[in-house]
C-alpha cells in the first residue's frame, strides 16, 4: 500500500527538522522511510526559504556579509538538530581511518570527533558561510533557496536502489536502496528550478548528481553499504559544492 504523500512529508519534517510535527503512532518501516526520503527535497525548499528570509532580513543591518553567512549556516544546522553536520563529521572520520568496514563503522559510531572530522567540518562550514554571505551581498536570494533545496536532492540520489544499508539497524536500514524513479523526477525538477540561474545553475544539477553518485558509491564500498551519516554528509557537501559553483 502506498504511503499518503502528506504523511510522507510530515514524517520527513519530523525526522529532519526541529519542527514539532506529531509522529505517526505506528513504527516506521522501509515503505515509510522510502516515501519520506522522496519528500526530503520539499523539506529542503522550506529550509531554503527560511534561510533566505533570515539573510534578507540581515541585509538591512550593518552586519558584514561573512557574519550573515555564518548566522544562516548556524540556523540551518540548528533547525536540523545538527544531524547533517554530525553525519559529515562521522563520515569524514570513518573514511579517514584504515581497516575493514567493521572498523570504519565502529569509528563512525564512537561519537568523538577526530582530526579528519574537525578539518572537514571547518572547511565545509567556512565555504558555506562565505558563499552564503557573498550571495546575500549580491542580493541573489533565489540562489540561496536553490542551493539548500538541491542539497536535499542529494539524499535522494544517495538512497538509490543499487546501494544497501551498512547495518540492519538505524536510519540507513529504513531508507538505503529505496529510491528509483524519484531520483529522475527530482533531478528533472531541479533542472527546471535551475533555469532562472542561467547556465551555471543548469550545470550545477548534473555536477551534484554525479558527485554524490560517486561519493555514496565510495562510502558504500568502504562501509559495505550506506547509513544516515552518509546522507548527512551528502547534504552538507552538496550545499557547499552548489554554493561554490553559484558564486564563481
Residue pairs with C-beta under 8 A, 6 or more apart in sequence:
1 31
2 35
3 31
3 32
3 35
3 36
5 35
5 39
7 24
7 32
7 35
8 32
8 35
8 36
8 38
8 39
9 36
9 39
9 42
9 43
10 21
10 22
11 23
11 24
11 28
11 32
11 35
11 36
11 39
12 36
12 37
12 39
12 40
12 42
12 43
13 19
13 21
13 43
13 46
14 21
14 22
14 23
15 36
15 171
16 40
16 43
16 80
16 83
17 43
17 47
17 79
17 80
17 81
18 78
18 79
18 80
18 81
24 32
28 36
28 174
29 174
30 173
30 174
30 175
30 178
32 174
33 171
33 174
33 175
33 178
34 159
34 175
34 178
34 179
36 175
37 155
37 156
37 159
37 175
37 178
37 179
37 182
38 156
38 179
38 182
38 186
40 152
40 155
40 156
41 149
41 152
41 153
41 156
41 186
41 189
41 190
43 152
44 148
44 149
44 150
44 151
44 152
44 153
45 145
45 148
45 149
45 152
47 76
47 79
47 80
47 148
47 152
48 144
48 145
48 146
48 147
48 148
48 149
49 145
50 75
50 79
51 72
51 75
51 76
51 132
51 144
51 145
51 148
52 141
52 142
52 144
52 145
54 71
54 72
54 75
55 68
55 72
55 132
55 135
55 136
55 141
55 144
56 136
56 141
58 67
58 68
58 71
58 72
58 136
59 68
59 136
59 137
59 139
63 71
64 133
65 133
65 134
65 136
65 137
66 129
66 130
66 133
67 133
68 132
68 133
68 136
68 137
69 128
69 129
69 130
69 131
69 132
69 133
69 134
69 136
70 129
70 133
72 129
72 132
72 133
72 136
72 144
73 125
73 128
73 129
73 132
76 148
77 84
77 85
83 228
83 232
84 231
84 232
84 233
84 235
84 236
85 121
85 125
85 232
85 236
86 229
86 232
87 228
87 229
87 230
87 231
87 232
87 233
87 235
87 236
88 117
88 120
88 121
88 124
88 229
88 232
88 233
88 236
88 237
89 113
89 117
89 118
89 120
89 121
90 108
90 109
90 117
90 229
90 232
90 233
91 108
91 219
91 229
91 230
91 232
91 233
92 116
92 117
92 119
92 120
92 121
92 233
93 107
93 108
93 110
93 113
93 114
93 116
93 117
94 104
94 105
94 107
94 108
94 222
94 223
94 229
95 104
95 116
95 218
95 219
95 222
96 114
96 115
96 116
96 117
97 103
97 104
97 107
97 116
101 166
101 222
101 223
101 224
104 222
104 223
105 166
105 167
105 223
105 227
107 114
108 223
108 227
108 229
113 121
124 236
124 237
124 240
127 240
127 243
127 244
128 236
128 239
128 240
128 243
131 240
131 243
131 244
131 246
131 247
132 144
132 147
132 243
134 247
135 141
135 143
135 144
135 147
135 243
135 246
135 247
136 144
140 246
142 196
142 197
143 197
143 201
143 246
146 193
146 194
146 197
146 201
146 242
146 246
147 239
147 242
147 243
147 246
148 239
149 190
149 193
150 190
150 193
150 194
150 204
150 205
150 208
150 238
150 239
150 242
151 235
151 236
151 238
151 239
151 242
152 235
153 186
153 187
153 190
153 208
153 209
153 238
154 208
154 212
154 234
154 235
154 237
154 238
155 231
155 234
155 235
156 179
156 182
156 183
156 186
157 179
157 183
157 187
157 208
157 209
157 212
157 213
157 216
157 234
158 212
158 215
158 216
158 226
158 230
158 231
158 234
159 175
159 176
159 177
159 178
159 179
159 226
159 231
160 177
160 179
160 180
160 183
160 213
160 216
161 177
161 178
161 179
161 180
162 177
163 176
163 177
163 216
163 217
163 220
163 225
163 226
164 176
164 177
164 220
164 225
164 226
165 172
165 173
165 175
165 176
165 177
165 225
165 226
165 227
166 172
166 176
166 220
166 223
166 224
166 225
166 226
166 227
167 173
167 225
167 227
170 227
170 228
171 227
171 228
171 231
172 225
172 226
172 227
172 228
172 230
172 231
175 228
175 231
176 225
176 226
176 227
187 205
187 206
187 209
190 205
190 208
191 202
191 205
194 201
194 202
194 204
194 205
195 201
195 202
197 204
197 246
200 245
200 246
200 248
201 246
203 245
204 242
204 245
204 246
207 241
207 245
208 238
208 241
208 242
211 237
211 238
211 241
212 234
212 237
212 238
215 233
215 234
215 237
216 226
216 230
216 234
219 226
219 230
219 233
220 226
220 230
223 230
